[in-house]
Structures are given as structure tokens and as C-alpha cells.
Amino acid sequence: MYSDPEGLLPGTMDNFQFSEKSVRNGFIRKVYSILMVQLLITLSFITLLCYHEPTKDYISSHQEVWWIAFVLMIVTIIAMACCPSVRRNSPMNFIFLFVFTLAEAFLLGATASTYNSDAVLMAVGLTAAVSLGLTLFAFQTKWDFTMMGGALLVGLIILTIFSFVVIFVPGKTIILVFASVGAFFFCLHLVYDTQLMIGGSHKYSISPEEYIFASLNLYLDIINILTNLLIILRIIQD
């Protein structure tokens, strides 16, 4: 489907550089180790901001903290996405990823604090189960989802346009449809990003030096699944 893998995603390549099984396995272990730290940080922020009332009250009365986190999140993700030297050179790549994770975890925790605690617990549990199931599926299936890069890009553009429609045409039904489509889309993207990381028999894979990029992709997929599930559960409970 794609003749030039470099045009698919930054850091992608044909599998000839990923043929050594030991290199691939080491890369996968590194990616998942980083991802686990990111998810633990995020879960800690969600727990703190949802269940520690003094912190929750402070955040709700100091909106400038939210804006600082938002700016940090935007700046760091743009830097990592657009500058290969930032995401490949250590320790700069870890510093940028750590700052991004802290900012994103805070924003997600602040958002989750506005939801019912039972809905948050259910969304976290569902996200964990779905992510684990999709990861196992991505490792086992013979279907090559790495060929879907173009379709997923089109889907992301459509989803972005749809989000503006939701803003200007509010309503529970349209929000529920948007969140459901979004959750499904990022489930597909999680499988796609997982197979890019795995390499092996798949047509496209991520370079072993792009472990920060790979962990960032997986983290964003999981966070977006969680965010959309929170929206769905809130509407259902209302």
C-alpha cells in the first residue's frame, strides 16, 4: 500500500534493520518499561486529584496550574514529534518525555476529578482490560495493521472535524457517538502502534532507536481510550 515507509511516520523503516530478534526483544522491553512508568505516574495523579480533597480544591481554585500544564504538554509533544534529535538523544529524550507525562497526567487527573469516582474506577479498569486484550491480539494476529497508516490518518482528520461539530452542536447523543467512535479509533491505533513496535513479519516497523517515540504512541493511545470511556460512562450514568 505504501512504497515509502519513511512517509508513514517519523522513525519508521522496512524490517531489514529490525531482523535481529535480540535487538527487537530488547527494544520491546525498553518501550514497555517506559510505558509502565508513564501509566503509573498517570494513575498516581488520577488517584491524588480524585480522592485527596485539599489537592482537588487547590486545583479547582487555581486555573493557572491547568494552563501551565497544558502549555508544557503542547510544547513537549511538538518537540518530540517534530525534532528527531529531541526524542533520540539521551538524556534529553527522557527529560522531555517525563515533563510531557507529568503535564498530561495532571490534565487527565484534573479532568477525572470532575467525574464520579465510580465512573473513574470503571473507566480505568475497562481501559486496562481493553489495552491488554488488544496488545495480546496485536502480538498474535496474522493481520498486518501496519498497512493501515493512511486510513488511520484520514480517520484522525475526520475525528478532528467531528470534534468541532460536537463543540458547536452540543447534545448527549452526538457526544456519545463521538466518544464511541473515538474509543474505537484509538483501539485500532493501539493495535497499529503495537505492531509497528513489534516489527517481525509486519511490513513496517519503528527503528530501535525510537523507543521514546514508540512508548509515546502507545501511551497516547491508552490515554485517549480512557478519556473517551470516561465520557461514555458519564453520559450513560446521567
Helices and strands as residue ranges (DSSP letters): G 5-7, E 12-13, G 15-18, H 21-51, H 53-61, H 63-82, H 84-88, H 92-112, H 117-140, G 145-148, H 149-168, H 172-198, E 205-206, H 211-237
